[in-house]
Amino acid sequence: MSKKILILEDEIIISDLLAKKLSFEGYSVKTAQNGKQGMDLMTQETPDLVLTDVIMPEKNGFTVIEEMKQNEMLKNVPIIIISNSGQPVEIDRAKELGVSDWIIKTEFDVQEIIKKVKNKIG
Amino acid sequence: MESKNLTNSIKKASNEEALDALPISICLVSKNFSILLANKSFLGMIGYERPEILGENINFLFNDKIVADELFADLKSKEVINGEGVLIKNKKGQSILTSTIGCPTFLGKDKKEVANYIFVFFQVEHFKGLELNIKSKVKKLSEDTKNLAQARKALMNILEDADEERQKAELERDKTLSIINNLADGLITIEDNLITLINPIAKDFFQTTEKEVLGKSVDELTSHPTLRALVEMFCEEKPPFLRKELSMGDSLKLEVSAIFFGVDKKNIIVMLHDVTRENFIERMKTEFVSIAAHQLRTPLSAIKWILKMFLDGDMGDITETQSQFLQKTYDSNERMINLVNDLLNVTKIEEGRFLQKIQKYDLSEVLIEAVGTSKELAESKGLSFNYVLPSKKLPKISVDKEKIVMAIQNIIENAVFYTKFGKINILTDYLDPQKEFMIRVQDTGMGIPEDQKVRIFSRFFRGAIALKTETEGTGLGLFIAKNIIEAHGGKIWFDSEEGKGTTFYLTLPVDGKEKSCEVKN
């Protein structure tokens, strides 16, 4: 069974690109356009990894992460944040919540992101 | 008969005594002008004894017989005579100037028949003297009066002039007061450490009244609820000129401009400019740039990723030419990403939220990171690149490592970039008394032209030579670097000679806090 990845990203161009690339690598990918949609999909089916943006409509990334940690089924799911920016304060906070990586979109390319995903879940 | 004679004698005697007591010369003559009676003063005037003249005709006294006859003629016609300036001679033959008054006396009540004539003589010399005296006194008096009148006139003129000047001065003062009161900015003046003026706008800014403030000293006002914030700005060390922002809560931000002058700088002129709106607009602008830059990152990332995928062959094989074009596009996109990053840094600097994590580090650690790949890059260009790391035994510096590395890296990268041949040297010294590090980055590059030096650190500035040679670089690097260094309490400057090379100097204090003002107690 292929590993399941859930992408939470409101910018379609980004999520499409990531989804395509990850599917190509053999993962089963689902996408959500906002935090609420993302939570719904997560609770329906527990993913193996979550790739999430921070600024999103309905529910932002941090709220999603906090809710995941409250949920028995979701609290151990590895999370990677992909964002437009990253203040040290925010990054520290995310690390405290158990986020394994904070990726700034303009500084990494897709290949590197996939490497990180592979590192996390194989 | 005897008693009548006696009575008459007694009467006569008393009359004579009374006459003698008088200080004026009196002579009684018969209707034939023979002397019947003469008082002491008369005798004294003419210098004769009584027996010598009794019974004599009085006209012997008069110098001028014609005048005498005229006088007598008038008397005979029962008129009172007043001869002015009549000359009579005394026993010694001297002439005496007199006013001669003659008056007839009458028998019976009907005044028909003359009984005697009374002569009274006033010595005119006395009069003359008196008269001259009086005349001269009157003359002097009138002169004095004239002088007084002139003096009074002069005084009136002076008073008028003074009044005019006073009016002019009042007009000027009113004009000045009007200007001060209608200034759109607040104005406070301090003389000899005491508040001497506070205009309406300033009163409004600090929600205070003249009563609360005028005549109070700067020290006293350190306990004033609103003004204390202002006076605390005027600390011990007074520069000739100070410009600082003062925040009076969220709704009011003031730009304070103060000029210090006079002995011990005890006189201050303070102008207060409301910059609340300006600050607000500046913040809006910064926020806008921030939001725009953030939004730009999404498409830039997408482009970056897609192009990379093409270049990596993920979309299938591509030709050499296609690869080259795609690479150029990728590089262009990378530059845009850098520009957006710089813009965001600038907005962070403007918002004052640029420095984030301050921790202690060894400077050598920071330098290694800042040098990064510059050494290889320099050597690949044929340049020699040398740097000496400071000893780990030296004090650690409190910095935001990410930002300091960014700043130093920027300067080193500039040095490599703008040097075509020669060398790059990086030296560090620890200055013990000041407790700060000094870093020098020397190059033998193209240098900075004289007229460009002033603008080197301003936003978006790129030297003319730099523009001609390369089109890369946003021009924000040095602006950001300067801000980072200064935010840490350090200084940055340079020496440069066109065509020869440039040396940048940075100082970084070990403890990056700025000096604060202490309130005088």
Boltz contact constraints between the chains, C-beta under 6 A:
constraints:
  - contact:
      token1: [A, 11]
      token2: [B, 298]
      max_distance: 6.0
  - contact:
      token1: [A, 13]
      token2: [B, 302]
      max_distance: 6.0
  - contact:
      token1: [A, 14]
      token2: [B, 302]
      max_distance: 6.0
  - contact:
      token1: [A, 17]
      token2: [B, 305]
      max_distance: 6.0
  - contact:
      token1: [A, 84]
      token2: [B, 294]
      max_distance: 6.0
  - contact:
      token1: [A, 84]
      token2: [B, 297]
      max_distance: 6.0
  - contact:
      token1: [A, 88]
      token2: [B, 356]
      max_distance: 6.0
  - contact:
      token1: [A, 88]
      token2: [B, 357]
      max_distance: 6.0
  - contact:
      token1: [A, 105]
      token2: [B, 301]
      max_distance: 6.0
  - contact:
      token1: [A, 106]
      token2: [B, 297]
      max_distance: 6.0
  - contact:
      token1: [A, 106]
      token2: [B, 300]
      max_distance: 6.0
  - contact:
      token1: [A, 106]
      token2: [B, 301]
      max_distance: 6.0
  - contact:
      token1: [A, 106]
      token2: [B, 337]
      max_distance: 6.0
  - contact:
      token1: [A, 109]
      token2: [B, 305]
      max_distance: 6.0
  - contact:
      token1: [A, 109]
      token2: [B, 308]
      max_distance: 6.0
  - contact:
      token1: [A, 110]
      token2: [B, 305]
      max_distance: 6.0
